[in-house]
Protein backbone atom coordinates (compact mmCIF):
# COMPACT_ATOMS: atom_id res chain seq x y z
CA UNK A 1 0.00 0.00 0.00
CA UNK A 2 1.45 3.37 -1.00
CA UNK A 3 1.91 6.34 1.31
CA UNK A 4 -0.84 8.19 -0.53
CA UNK A 5 -3.25 5.29 -0.04
CA UNK A 6 -2.45 5.25 3.68
CA UNK A 7 -3.14 8.96 3.91
CA UNK A 8 -6.48 8.47 2.18
CA UNK A 9 -7.51 5.68 4.57
CA UNK A 10 -6.50 7.62 7.67
CA UNK A 11 -8.30 10.71 6.42
CA UNK A 12 -11.45 8.68 5.91
CA UNK A 13 -11.20 7.11 9.40
CA UNK A 14 -10.69 10.56 10.91
CA UNK A 15 -13.78 11.84 9.11
CA UNK A 16 -15.81 8.84 10.26
CA UNK A 17 -14.62 9.34 13.82
CA UNK A 18 -15.70 12.97 13.86
CA UNK A 19 -18.88 12.37 11.84
CA UNK A 20 -20.27 8.84 12.40
CA UNK A 21 -23.18 9.58 10.10
CA UNK A 22 -20.71 9.75 7.20
CA UNK A 23 -19.59 6.18 7.90
CA UNK A 24 -23.20 4.99 7.89
CA UNK A 25 -23.79 6.60 4.50
CA UNK A 26 -20.41 5.74 2.95
CA UNK A 27 -19.86 2.21 4.21
CA UNK A 28 -23.35 0.86 4.91
CA UNK A 29 -25.15 2.74 2.12
CA UNK A 30 -27.90 3.60 4.59
CA UNK A 31 -29.85 6.81 5.13
CA UNK A 32 -30.56 7.30 8.85
CA UNK A 33 -33.89 8.61 10.10
CA UNK A 34 -33.81 12.13 11.61
CA UNK A 35 -33.71 10.88 15.22
CA UNK A 36 -30.93 8.45 14.32
CA UNK A 37 -28.96 11.35 12.83
CA UNK A 38 -29.23 13.17 16.16
CA UNK A 39 -27.78 10.20 18.06
CA UNK A 40 -24.97 9.68 15.55
CA UNK A 41 -24.00 13.36 15.43
CA UNK A 42 -23.91 13.66 19.24
CA UNK A 43 -21.86 10.51 19.80
CA UNK A 44 -18.30 11.93 19.52
CA UNK A 45 -19.12 14.60 22.11
CA UNK A 46 -21.33 12.64 24.56
CA UNK A 47 -20.11 10.15 27.14
CA UNK A 48 -23.60 9.07 28.12
CA UNK A 49 -26.44 8.62 25.64
CA UNK A 50 -29.80 7.00 26.42
CA UNK A 51 -32.61 6.28 23.98
CA UNK A 52 -36.13 5.99 25.46
CA UNK A 53 -37.99 4.43 22.58
CA UNK A 54 -41.31 3.01 21.53
CA UNK A 55 -41.41 -0.31 19.66
CA UNK A 56 -39.86 -0.67 16.24
CA UNK A 57 -37.98 2.54 15.33
CA UNK A 58 -34.57 0.92 14.78
CA UNK A 59 -32.80 1.54 18.07
CA UNK A 60 -30.76 -1.69 17.86
CA UNK A 61 -29.62 -0.61 14.40
CA UNK A 62 -28.22 2.63 15.83
CA UNK A 63 -26.40 0.71 18.56
CA UNK A 64 -24.80 -1.50 15.91
CA UNK A 65 -23.75 1.52 13.81
CA UNK A 66 -22.13 3.19 16.81
CA UNK A 67 -20.36 -0.01 17.84
CA UNK A 68 -18.88 -0.46 14.38
CA UNK A 69 -17.88 3.20 14.25
CA UNK A 70 -16.03 2.89 17.55
CA UNK A 71 -14.34 -0.37 16.52
CA UNK A 72 -13.24 1.04 13.18
CA UNK A 73 -11.95 4.43 14.34
CA UNK A 74 -10.54 3.99 17.87
CA UNK A 75 -7.25 2.06 18.17
CA UNK A 76 -7.20 -1.05 20.37
CA UNK A 77 -10.63 -0.26 21.74
CA UNK A 78 -12.77 -2.55 23.85
CA UNK A 79 -16.55 -2.75 23.82
CA UNK A 80 -18.86 -4.65 26.14
CA UNK A 81 -22.38 -5.35 24.88
CA UNK A 82 -25.22 -6.68 26.99
CA UNK A 83 -29.00 -6.98 26.94
CA UNK A 84 -31.89 -7.89 29.22
CA UNK A 85 -31.10 -11.59 28.65
CA UNK A 86 -28.37 -13.53 26.91
CA UNK A 87 -30.95 -14.89 24.48
CA UNK A 88 -32.08 -11.39 23.59
CA UNK A 89 -28.49 -10.33 22.89
CA UNK A 90 -27.99 -13.42 20.71
CA UNK A 91 -31.13 -12.76 18.69
CA UNK A 92 -31.07 -8.97 18.36
CA UNK A 93 -27.90 -6.87 18.70
CA UNK A 94 -25.38 -9.57 17.82
CA UNK A 95 -26.94 -10.59 14.47
CA UNK A 96 -27.46 -6.87 13.78
CA UNK A 97 -23.69 -6.45 14.06
CA UNK A 98 -23.20 -9.27 11.56
CA UNK A 99 -25.76 -7.79 9.19
CA UNK A 100 -23.96 -4.45 8.87
CA UNK A 101 -20.52 -6.01 8.68
CA UNK A 102 -21.55 -7.93 5.57
CA UNK A 103 -22.36 -4.61 3.88
CA UNK A 104 -18.84 -3.30 4.40
CA UNK A 105 -15.86 -4.84 2.60
CA UNK A 106 -13.56 -2.86 4.93
CA UNK A 107 -15.12 -4.23 8.13
CA UNK A 108 -15.29 -7.74 6.70
CA UNK A 109 -11.60 -7.62 5.83
CA UNK A 110 -10.54 -6.07 9.14
CA UNK A 111 -12.66 -7.84 11.79
CA UNK A 112 -13.74 -11.39 12.58
CA UNK A 113 -17.29 -11.91 13.86
CA UNK A 114 -18.06 -14.92 16.10
CA UNK A 115 -21.03 -15.81 18.28
CA UNK A 116 -19.44 -14.30 21.38
CA UNK A 117 -17.00 -11.63 20.20
CA UNK A 118 -15.81 -9.49 17.33
CA UNK A 119 -12.03 -9.08 17.10
CA UNK A 120 -9.53 -7.16 14.99
CA UNK A 121 -7.77 -9.74 12.84
CA UNK A 122 -4.30 -8.29 13.52
CA UNK A 123 -4.84 -7.50 17.21
CA UNK A 124 -7.42 -9.99 18.55
CA UNK A 125 -6.23 -9.78 22.16
CA UNK A 126 -6.46 -6.01 22.52
CA UNK A 127 -9.04 -4.81 20.00
CA UNK A 128 -12.49 -6.35 20.43
CA UNK A 129 -16.19 -6.29 21.22
CA UNK A 130 -17.58 -8.94 23.56
CA UNK A 131 -21.10 -10.19 24.25
CA UNK A 132 -21.65 -10.07 28.02
CA UNK A 133 -24.57 -11.47 30.01
CA UNK A 134 -25.51 -11.31 33.66
CA UNK A 135 -27.56 -13.75 35.79
CA UNK A 136 -31.08 -12.41 36.37
CA UNK A 137 -31.67 -14.64 39.39
CA UNK A 138 -28.41 -13.72 41.18
CA UNK A 139 -27.97 -11.04 43.82
CA UNK A 140 -26.87 -7.51 42.98
CA UNK A 141 -23.18 -8.15 43.64
CA UNK A 142 -23.10 -11.25 41.45
CA UNK A 143 -24.88 -9.44 38.63
CA UNK A 144 -22.45 -6.52 38.75
CA UNK A 145 -19.40 -8.80 38.94
CA UNK A 146 -20.45 -10.54 35.72
CA UNK A 147 -19.88 -7.29 33.79
CA UNK A 148 -16.61 -6.24 35.43
CA UNK A 149 -13.18 -5.83 33.91
CA UNK A 150 -13.79 -3.44 31.01
CA UNK A 151 -11.05 -0.76 31.18
CA UNK A 152 -8.96 0.72 28.37
CA UNK A 153 -7.98 4.05 26.82
CA UNK A 154 -10.86 3.61 24.40
CA UNK A 155 -13.76 1.72 25.95
CA UNK A 156 -17.49 1.56 25.52
CA UNK A 157 -20.61 -0.14 26.88
CA UNK A 158 -23.58 -0.92 24.63
CA UNK A 159 -26.80 -1.50 26.62
CA UNK A 160 -29.59 -2.99 24.52
CA UNK A 161 -33.14 -3.30 25.94
CA UNK A 162 -32.01 -1.38 29.02
CA UNK A 163 -35.56 -0.67 30.18
CA UNK A 164 -35.63 -3.70 32.47
CA UNK A 165 -32.07 -3.69 33.87
CA UNK A 166 -31.57 -3.64 37.64
CA UNK A 167 -29.89 -0.43 38.83
CA UNK A 168 -27.15 -2.47 40.54
CA UNK A 169 -25.50 -3.13 37.15
CA UNK A 170 -24.75 0.53 36.58
CA UNK A 171 -22.04 0.82 39.25
CA UNK A 172 -19.88 -1.60 37.24
CA UNK A 173 -20.88 -0.21 33.85
CA UNK A 174 -20.23 3.42 34.82
CA UNK A 175 -16.76 2.51 36.07
CA UNK A 176 -15.68 2.50 32.43
CA UNK A 177 -15.91 6.30 32.47
CA UNK A 178 -13.46 6.68 35.35
CA UNK A 179 -10.32 6.42 33.21
CA UNK A 180 -9.28 6.37 29.60
CA UNK A 181 -8.90 8.80 26.76
CA UNK A 182 -12.39 8.35 25.34
CA UNK A 183 -15.10 6.22 26.92
CA UNK A 184 -18.85 5.94 26.28
CA UNK A 185 -22.04 4.36 27.57
CA UNK A 186 -24.87 4.11 25.05
CA UNK A 187 -28.19 2.54 26.00
CA UNK A 188 -31.57 2.02 24.38
CA UNK A 189 -34.80 0.46 25.56
CA UNK A 190 -38.53 0.63 25.96
CA UNK A 191 -39.81 2.57 29.00
CA UNK A 192 -41.42 -0.46 30.64
CA UNK A 193 -40.16 0.11 34.20
CA UNK A 194 -40.41 3.04 36.58
CA UNK A 195 -37.15 1.95 38.20
CA UNK A 196 -33.73 1.10 36.84
CA UNK A 197 -31.13 2.76 34.59
CA UNK A 198 -33.43 3.98 31.81
CA UNK A 199 -35.92 5.53 34.20
CA UNK A 200 -33.19 7.20 36.25
CA UNK A 201 -31.44 8.55 33.16
CA UNK A 202 -34.73 10.18 32.18
CA UNK A 203 -35.57 11.52 35.65
CA UNK A 204 -33.26 11.86 38.66
CA UNK A 205 -30.01 11.50 36.67
CA UNK A 206 -31.18 13.49 33.65
CA UNK A 207 -28.37 16.05 33.99
CA UNK A 208 -25.79 13.30 33.40
CA UNK A 209 -27.28 11.89 30.21
CA UNK A 210 -28.10 12.95 26.69
CA UNK A 211 -31.63 11.52 26.44
CA UNK A 212 -33.58 10.89 23.24
CA UNK A 213 -37.30 10.15 23.17
CA UNK A 214 -38.37 8.21 20.10
CA UNK A 215 -42.13 8.05 19.61
CA UNK A 216 -44.68 6.74 17.13
CA UNK A 217 -47.29 9.25 18.28
CA UNK A 218 -49.25 10.28 15.15
CA UNK A 219 -49.80 13.71 16.71
CA UNK A 220 -46.05 14.35 16.87
CA UNK A 221 -44.64 15.54 13.52
CA UNK A 222 -41.19 14.28 14.58
CA UNK A 223 -42.43 10.75 15.21
CA UNK A 224 -40.34 8.06 13.53
CA UNK A 225 -43.41 6.76 11.69
CA UNK A 226 -43.16 9.82 9.41
CA UNK A 227 -39.67 8.86 8.17
CA UNK A 228 -39.21 9.06 4.41
CA UNK A 229 -38.38 5.37 4.10
CA UNK A 230 -41.87 4.52 5.40
CA UNK A 231 -43.86 6.69 3.01
CA UNK A 232 -44.21 3.93 0.43
CA UNK A 233 -45.46 0.51 1.53
CA UNK A 234 -46.48 -2.60 -0.44
CA UNK A 235 -50.20 -2.80 -1.17
CA UNK A 236 -52.12 -4.32 1.71
CA UNK A 237 -49.29 -3.91 4.22
CA UNK A 238 -50.13 -1.88 7.31
CA UNK A 239 -47.78 1.05 7.80
CA UNK A 240 -46.31 1.84 11.24
CA UNK A 241 -48.31 5.09 11.21
CA UNK A 242 -51.59 3.26 10.59
CA UNK A 243 -50.71 0.69 13.23
CA UNK A 244 -50.06 3.44 15.78
CA UNK A 245 -53.39 5.09 14.97
CA UNK A 246 -55.22 1.77 15.32
CA UNK A 247 -53.65 0.99 18.70
CA UNK A 248 -54.53 4.41 20.09
CA UNK A 249 -58.09 4.20 18.76
CA UNK A 250 -58.60 0.69 20.14
CA UNK A 251 -57.03 1.03 23.59
CA UNK A 252 -56.65 4.77 24.26
CA UNK A 253 -53.62 6.90 25.00
CA UNK A 254 -53.72 6.14 28.71
CA UNK A 255 -53.39 2.39 28.18
CA UNK A 256 -50.04 1.36 29.73
CA UNK A 257 -48.98 -0.71 26.72
CA UNK A 258 -49.90 2.05 24.27
CA UNK A 259 -47.86 4.46 26.38
CA UNK A 260 -44.81 2.18 26.15
CA UNK A 261 -45.10 0.63 22.68
CA UNK A 262 -46.54 3.56 20.72
CA UNK A 263 -45.91 6.80 22.61
CA UNK A 264 -42.53 5.88 24.11
CA UNK A 265 -43.64 7.08 27.54
CA UNK A 266 -43.30 5.54 30.99
CA UNK A 267 -46.54 3.96 32.30
CA UNK A 268 -47.90 4.82 35.76
CA UNK A 269 -46.47 1.53 37.10
CA UNK A 270 -43.76 -0.78 35.79
CA UNK A 271 -44.67 -3.36 33.17
CA UNK A 272 -43.27 -6.77 34.07
CA UNK A 273 -43.35 -10.24 32.57
CA UNK A 274 -45.75 -12.57 34.35
CA UNK A 275 -43.34 -15.48 33.97
CA UNK A 276 -39.73 -15.76 32.88
CA UNK A 277 -38.57 -18.32 30.34
CA UNK A 278 -36.52 -20.02 33.04
CA UNK A 279 -39.57 -20.36 35.30
CA UNK A 280 -41.58 -22.04 32.55
CA UNK A 281 -38.73 -24.37 31.67
CA UNK A 282 -38.32 -25.38 35.33
CA UNK A 283 -42.03 -26.18 35.52
CA UNK A 284 -41.72 -28.37 32.42
CA UNK A 285 -38.75 -30.24 33.89
CA UNK A 286 -40.42 -30.71 37.28
CA UNK A 287 -41.44 -34.19 38.44
CA UNK A 288 -44.37 -34.91 40.76
CA UNK A 289 -45.42 -38.03 42.63
CA UNK A 290 -49.04 -39.06 42.05
CA UNK A 291 -49.75 -38.45 45.72
CA UNK A 292 -49.15 -34.71 45.11
CA UNK A 293 -52.17 -34.37 42.79
CA UNK A 294 -54.28 -37.53 42.47
CA UNK A 295 -56.71 -36.43 45.21
CA UNK A 296 -57.60 -33.24 43.32
CA UNK A 297 -60.27 -32.55 40.71
CA UNK A 298 -59.63 -33.39 37.11
CA UNK A 299 -60.53 -30.43 34.96
CA UNK A 300 -60.34 -29.38 31.31
CA UNK A 301 -59.59 -25.86 30.16
CA UNK A 302 -60.84 -25.14 26.63
CA UNK A 303 -59.89 -22.28 24.33
CA UNK A 304 -62.11 -22.29 21.24
CA UNK A 305 -60.70 -21.17 17.88
CA UNK A 306 -61.97 -17.72 16.89
CA UNK A 307 -60.25 -17.07 13.58
CA UNK A 308 -58.79 -19.17 10.80
CA UNK A 309 -55.24 -19.13 12.14
CA UNK A 310 -56.26 -19.93 15.72
CA UNK A 311 -56.45 -23.38 17.24
CA UNK A 312 -58.88 -25.03 19.62
CA UNK A 313 -57.00 -26.34 22.64
CA UNK A 314 -58.23 -28.70 25.38
CA UNK A 315 -55.85 -28.65 28.34
CA UNK A 316 -56.09 -31.27 31.15
CA UNK A 317 -55.02 -30.42 34.69
CA UNK A 318 -55.36 -32.13 38.06
CA UNK A 319 -54.07 -30.06 40.96
CA UNK A 320 -50.40 -29.28 40.38
CA UNK A 321 -50.19 -31.70 37.45
CA UNK A 322 -51.02 -30.93 33.82
CA UNK A 323 -50.66 -33.06 30.71
CA UNK A 324 -50.11 -32.51 27.02
CA UNK A 325 -53.16 -30.78 25.53
CA UNK A 326 -55.28 -31.71 22.55
CA UNK A 327 -54.79 -29.24 19.70
CA UNK A 328 -57.43 -29.05 16.96
CA UNK A 329 -57.28 -27.22 13.66
CA UNK A 330 -60.50 -26.86 11.73
CA UNK A 331 -61.17 -27.16 8.04
CA UNK A 332 -63.19 -24.41 6.46
CA UNK A 333 -66.84 -25.40 6.22
CA UNK A 334 -66.63 -28.18 8.82
CA UNK A 335 -69.05 -28.53 11.73
CA UNK A 336 -66.61 -26.88 14.09
CA UNK A 337 -68.84 -26.67 17.17
CA UNK A 338 -69.85 -30.33 16.91
CA UNK A 339 -66.24 -31.41 16.36
CA UNK A 340 -65.06 -29.54 19.45
CA UNK A 341 -67.98 -30.77 21.56
CA UNK A 342 -67.31 -34.36 20.51
CA UNK A 343 -63.68 -34.12 21.47
CA UNK A 344 -64.51 -32.59 24.87
CA UNK A 345 -67.12 -35.30 25.52
CA UNK A 346 -64.61 -37.95 24.55
CA UNK A 347 -61.93 -36.48 26.80
CA UNK A 348 -64.37 -36.26 29.69
CA UNK A 349 -65.44 -39.86 29.22
CA UNK A 350 -61.98 -41.35 28.77
CA UNK A 351 -60.13 -39.30 31.38
CA UNK A 352 -62.95 -38.69 33.84
CA UNK A 353 -62.76 -34.92 34.16
CA UNK A 354 -65.11 -33.35 36.69
CA UNK A 355 -64.99 -29.74 35.53
CA UNK A 356 -64.90 -28.30 32.02
CA UNK A 357 -64.24 -24.58 31.67
CA UNK A 358 -64.64 -22.93 28.26
CA UNK A 359 -63.72 -19.42 27.18
CA UNK A 360 -66.98 -17.97 25.88
CA UNK A 361 -65.89 -14.32 25.65
CA UNK A 362 -68.10 -12.51 23.11
CA UNK A 363 -70.00 -15.78 22.61
CA UNK A 364 -67.34 -17.62 20.61
CA UNK A 365 -68.14 -20.95 22.28
CA UNK A 366 -71.96 -20.76 22.27
CA UNK A 367 -72.29 -23.54 19.71
CA UNK A 368 -69.96 -25.85 21.63
CA UNK A 369 -71.73 -25.20 24.93
CA UNK A 370 -75.16 -25.82 23.38
CA UNK A 371 -74.01 -29.11 21.85
CA UNK A 372 -72.55 -30.31 25.15
CA UNK A 373 -75.68 -29.23 27.03
CA UNK A 374 -77.80 -31.29 24.61
CA UNK A 375 -75.57 -34.24 25.43
CA UNK A 376 -76.15 -33.74 29.14
CA UNK A 377 -72.74 -32.27 29.87
CA UNK A 378 -72.83 -29.10 31.94
CA UNK A 379 -69.82 -26.84 31.43
CA UNK A 380 -68.72 -23.54 32.94
CA UNK A 381 -68.55 -20.67 30.41
CA UNK A 382 -65.89 -18.06 31.06
CA UNK A 383 -66.08 -14.40 30.06
CA UNK A 384 -62.60 -12.86 30.13
CA UNK A 385 -64.04 -9.34 30.24
CA UNK A 386 -66.37 -10.17 33.12
CA UNK A 387 -66.05 -8.84 36.66
CA UNK A 388 -63.33 -10.54 38.68
CA UNK A 389 -64.32 -12.53 41.75
CA UNK A 390 -61.45 -10.81 43.58
CA UNK A 391 -61.68 -6.99 43.41
CA UNK A 392 -57.89 -6.68 43.19
CA UNK A 393 -58.07 -7.66 39.49
CA UNK A 394 -59.43 -5.65 36.56
CA UNK A 395 -61.39 -8.59 35.09
CA UNK A 396 -61.63 -12.38 34.99
CA UNK A 397 -58.79 -12.80 32.51
CA UNK A 398 -56.39 -10.91 34.77
CA UNK A 399 -57.56 -12.95 37.73
CA UNK A 400 -57.12 -16.40 36.20
CA UNK A 401 -53.75 -15.54 34.64
CA UNK A 402 -52.44 -14.46 38.02
CA UNK A 403 -53.72 -17.65 39.66
CA UNK A 404 -52.21 -19.82 36.95
CA UNK A 405 -48.91 -17.97 37.20
CA UNK A 406 -48.83 -18.60 40.94
CA UNK A 407 -49.40 -22.34 40.36
CA UNK A 408 -46.52 -22.54 37.89
CA UNK A 409 -44.18 -20.70 40.22
CA UNK A 410 -45.15 -22.72 43.27
CA UNK A 411 -44.74 -26.31 42.24
CA UNK A 412 -47.01 -26.69 39.21
CA UNK A 413 -45.95 -29.18 36.56
CA UNK A 414 -46.27 -28.24 32.87
CA UNK A 415 -46.07 -30.78 30.03
CA UNK A 416 -42.59 -30.93 28.47
CA UNK A 417 -41.66 -30.70 24.79
CA UNK A 418 -44.03 -27.82 24.05
CA UNK A 419 -41.73 -24.99 22.91
CA UNK A 420 -44.71 -22.87 21.79
CA UNK A 421 -46.06 -22.91 25.35
CA UNK A 422 -42.83 -21.39 26.65
CA UNK A 423 -43.29 -18.30 24.50
CA UNK A 424 -47.01 -18.04 25.15
CA UNK A 425 -46.53 -18.08 28.93
CA UNK A 426 -43.45 -15.86 29.10
CA UNK A 427 -44.55 -13.19 26.60
CA UNK A 428 -47.55 -11.57 28.40
CA UNK A 429 -46.81 -8.71 30.76
CA UNK A 430 -48.69 -7.04 33.58
CA UNK A 431 -48.94 -3.75 35.39
CA UNK A 432 -51.25 -1.92 37.80
CA UNK A 433 -53.85 0.65 36.77
CA UNK A 434 -55.87 2.44 39.41
CA UNK A 435 -54.64 -0.02 42.01
CA UNK A 436 -55.87 -3.05 40.04
CA UNK A 437 -53.78 -5.84 38.53
CA UNK A 438 -53.96 -5.68 34.72
CA UNK A 439 -52.66 -8.22 32.19
CA UNK A 440 -51.60 -7.10 28.73
CA UNK A 441 -54.45 -7.33 26.17
CA UNK A 442 -54.46 -10.60 24.26
CA UNK A 443 -54.37 -8.90 20.84
CA UNK A 444 -51.06 -7.22 21.74
CA UNK A 445 -49.56 -10.53 22.85
CA UNK A 446 -50.79 -12.17 19.65
CA UNK A 447 -49.18 -9.44 17.56
CA UNK A 448 -45.74 -10.03 19.11
CA UNK A 449 -45.99 -13.81 19.05
CA UNK A 450 -47.28 -13.92 15.51
CA UNK A 451 -50.04 -16.31 16.65
CA UNK A 452 -52.79 -16.57 19.24
CA UNK A 453 -51.61 -17.83 22.67
CA UNK A 454 -54.17 -20.64 22.58
CA UNK A 455 -52.13 -23.16 24.59
CA UNK A 456 -51.51 -20.73 27.43
CA UNK A 457 -55.12 -19.51 27.47
CA UNK A 458 -56.48 -23.06 27.67
CA UNK A 459 -54.15 -23.87 30.57
CA UNK A 460 -55.09 -20.67 32.39
CA UNK A 461 -58.80 -21.42 31.95
CA UNK A 462 -58.37 -24.37 34.31
CA UNK A 463 -57.68 -21.82 37.07
CA UNK A 464 -60.99 -19.97 36.69
CA UNK A 465 -62.19 -21.53 39.96
CA UNK A 466 -60.22 -22.51 43.03
CA UNK A 467 -59.16 -26.14 43.10
CA UNK A 468 -61.23 -28.63 45.12
CA UNK A 469 -60.65 -32.25 46.07
CA UNK A 470 -61.92 -34.73 43.50
CA UNK A 471 -65.62 -35.75 43.39
CA UNK A 472 -66.74 -32.56 45.20
CA UNK A 473 -67.61 -30.50 42.15
CA UNK A 474 -70.91 -32.23 41.42
CA UNK A 475 -72.60 -30.55 44.37
CA UNK A 476 -71.89 -27.17 42.77
CA UNK A 477 -73.28 -27.99 39.35
CA UNK A 478 -76.58 -26.51 38.25
CA UNK A 479 -77.70 -29.79 36.77
CA UNK A 480 -77.14 -33.47 37.52
CA UNK A 481 -75.49 -35.96 35.23
CA UNK A 482 -77.74 -37.35 32.51
CA UNK A 483 -77.55 -41.08 31.88
CA UNK A 484 -78.03 -41.95 28.24
CA UNK A 485 -78.25 -45.13 26.24
CA UNK A 486 -76.46 -43.78 23.19
CA UNK A 487 -73.54 -41.50 22.40
CA UNK A 488 -74.73 -38.41 20.51
CA UNK A 489 -71.19 -37.89 19.26
CA UNK A 490 -70.95 -41.37 17.73
CA UNK A 491 -69.68 -41.05 14.20
CA UNK A 492 -70.14 -43.44 11.28
CA UNK A 493 -67.03 -45.29 10.22
CA UNK A 494 -65.88 -44.52 6.70
CA UNK A 495 -64.54 -48.06 6.27
CA UNK A 496 -67.34 -50.44 7.24
CA UNK A 497 -70.41 -48.28 7.75
CA UNK A 498 -70.79 -49.21 11.42
CA UNK A 499 -70.90 -46.65 14.19
CA UNK A 500 -67.61 -46.03 15.95
CA UNK A 501 -67.60 -43.91 19.09
CA UNK A 502 -64.95 -41.28 19.49
CA UNK A 503 -64.22 -42.79 22.91
CA UNK A 504 -62.27 -45.50 21.06
CA UNK A 505 -59.56 -42.83 20.61
CA UNK A 506 -57.40 -41.84 23.58
CA UNK A 507 -56.91 -38.04 23.36
CA UNK A 508 -54.16 -38.08 25.97
CA UNK A 509 -51.97 -40.63 24.22
Secondary structure by P-SEA (a helix, b strand, c coil): ccaaaaaaaaaaaaaaaacaaaaaaacccccccaaaaaaaaacccccbbbbbccccccaaaaaaaaaaaaaacccbbbbbbbcccaaaaaccaaaaaaaaaaacaaaaaccccccccccccccccccbbbbbbbbccccaaaaaaaaccccccbbbbbbccccccccccccccccccccccccbbbbbbcccccccaaaaaacccccccbbbbbbccccccccccccccccccccccccaaaaaaaaaaaccccccccccccccccccbbbbbcccaaaaaaaaaccccccccccbbbbbbbbccccccbbbbbbbbccccccbbbbbbbccccaaaaaaaaaaaaaaaaacccbbbbbcccccaaaaaaaaaaacbbbbbbcccccccccccccaaaaaaaaaaaaaacccccccccaaaaaaaacbbbbbcccccccccaaaaaaaacccaaaaaaaaaaacccccccccccccccccbbbbcccccbbbbcccccccccccccccc
